[in-house]
Amino acid sequence: MALSLILLVVLFAPSGSAQMDEATCLSIDKSVLVYGTPSDECRELLEDLATACGEFITCALNNSKPMCLCEACLHEYEVLNETHSNILENSSGKSSPRCKDLLFRGDGVGVVKNSYDFAVSLWERARCRLCNNSEVVNEFYQRLQRTLHCWEKNGENYAALCNNCCNAYRNLSAHYERMHQPPCADIRIHMLYTKQQWMYKYNCSNEPKKDLTVVVAIAGGFVTSIVLFYGGVYLYGYIEEKKEKRIYTGIRGCLEIHTHAHRCA
C-alpha cells in the first residue's frame, strides 16, 4: 500500500517544468551575460549599423533591375562605412571590452561582421569605385541618352532606326571601349543591354543600312548608262562606216573619172 501511494504521488505530481513559464531566447535575463551584453553606447552603435546595412541592401535590391546600384546607393554605402568606422573607433572603458571586440567577435557565427562584409562585397564586386562622377562616366551617359532618344524618335520603323541612329550607337560603343575595362556594373550592364537590343531586337549593324529605293535607282542608272554608252559606240561606228564608204566611193569615182580623162587625151 505504501509503495502504491508513492507511485501515485510520483506519477501525478506536477513537474518542475510544468510549473515554470515557457522560456525562450527573448525572455531570459541577459543582464547576467556580462560579456555578451553591450553597453548602451555599443547597443546604439549596433542599431545604427543594422539600420545602415538594411538600408544599403534594400537600395541595392531596388536598383538591381535595371542596374543602377553604384549611382543610386552611394549615399547608403557611405553611411554604412561611417557607422562601421564609429564602432571601430569606440571604446567602452578599460574595464569593459571595446565595442568592436564585443560586436564582431564572441558569438561563434560572426553575424555583425559577416553582415557588414556581405554589404561591402556587393559594392566591390560591382566595381562601384569606377562609377564616380568623372568626365568619362558623364560622357558615357550623355552618349547613351542620345542613342536612346534616337531610338524613341524612330519608333517601330527599325530600318530607319538602324540608319538614323547608327552614328549615335557607334559613338557610344567607341567611348565604352576606351573606358577602364571592365567598368562598374551600372555602365557594363547598360552597355550590354543596349548592344543586345541594337543587334537582336532592331537587327542593326554598326554600318548604316542603305535605302532599297536608292540602291535600285543607282543600279538602274548604272545599267542605263552602260546601254547608252555601248549603243552610242555602235551607232557612232555605224555612221563612221557609212561615211567611210561614201568617201571611198567618191574617191574611187574621182579616180575613175581621172583615169578616163587621161585615156581620152
Summary of the structure (lengths in Angstrom):
residues: 265
radius of gyration: 45.6
end to end distance: 190.0
largest distance: 190.0
contacts: 637
relative contact order: 0.07
helix: 74%
strand: 1%
